[in-house]
Each structure stands twice: as C-alpha cells, then as structure tokens.
Amino acid sequence: MEELKTIEILKTAILIERRGEAFYRKVSEQSNNSGVKKIFDIMAKEEVLHAKILRDMYAEFVRNKTFSPAKLPKTDNESAAEIILTDEIKQQISGAGFEAAAISAAIDMENKAIEVYSDRAKHATDPNEKKLYKWLADWERGHHKLLFDLDSDLKERIWNDNQFWPF
C-alpha cells in the first residue's frame, strides 16, 4: 500500500512540474516585457530540471522499490530570476495586465507544489525520499517568494497610483 502511495505522489509531483513548466513557458512567450520573459523562462527551465529529477527517481523506485541518494542542485534563495528582477522591470509590469494575472496564478501553483512536497517530506519514511521532497519544497518556496514579492510591489503601486488609501 505504501508503495502505491509513493508512486502516486511521484506521478503527481512530475505532473505539477510539467504543468508549471508549460505555464511559465506560455507566459514567457506571450509577454511583451523582456524582463518578465526572462524571469518566466528561467522558472520554466527550473521546472524542467525538477521534472527530470522526479522522473529519474520514479524509474529508480519502480525498479528497486527504494530511493537512492540523489545529487540535488543547491537550492539558491537568490535565483537568477531574482537577480534580473529590477525596479525598472517592475515598473514595466501593469498591475492589472496579463503579466500581473500570470504572477497571481503562478503564486497559486507554487502554493500547491509547496503543500504537496512539504506534506510528503513530512510523511516519507525513506530518508532519500524525505530529502528529495524537502529540497523541492524549499526550491518552490524560492519561486513563491519571488512571485509574492513582485505581486506585493504591484499591488502597492496600484494603490498608490489610484489613491485607494482610506485616509
């Protein structure tokens, strides 16, 4: 029974990463803002990496019914996307436009990924599986922070520009 749960979680995780990659690619393609294109392209590439690692783990688990120690890249809280996210790029994003809507949707996607990965890290009995899901949750938290901070800046700018203050 636990084996089926592990396989189901791996399949779910792969799907989360593939959907994230597809969404981020689409936003990158449709955005007119070169900075937003770069940010979402970087995030799409990171999701591709996550999906590959998960596919490799899935194949390993199906073959051996265990997780081998994975060589996981270092989780960097200051990703390349954060480095290129300048005030100039933030100013180019319309708070009510396509990019802002995509950022909001991406936050929801990252929240779901963090929830799934954190829950599995908490309940996994295999230490290598636990490590994998903790690593993924931490990485997705970095994505979430980047997106959340950007969304907060956009909201603040909208409030200021439209004088929505109650005083």
Buried (B, 14 or more C-beta within 10 A) or exposed (E): EEEEEBBEBBEBBBEBBBBBBEBBBEBBEEBEBEBBBBBBBBBBBBBBBBBEBBBEBBEBBEEEEEBEEBEBEEBEEEBBBBEBBEEEBBEBBBBEBBBBEBBBEBBEBBBBBBEBBBEBBEEBEBEBBBBBBBBBBBBBBBBBBBBBEBBEBBBEBBEEEEEEEEE
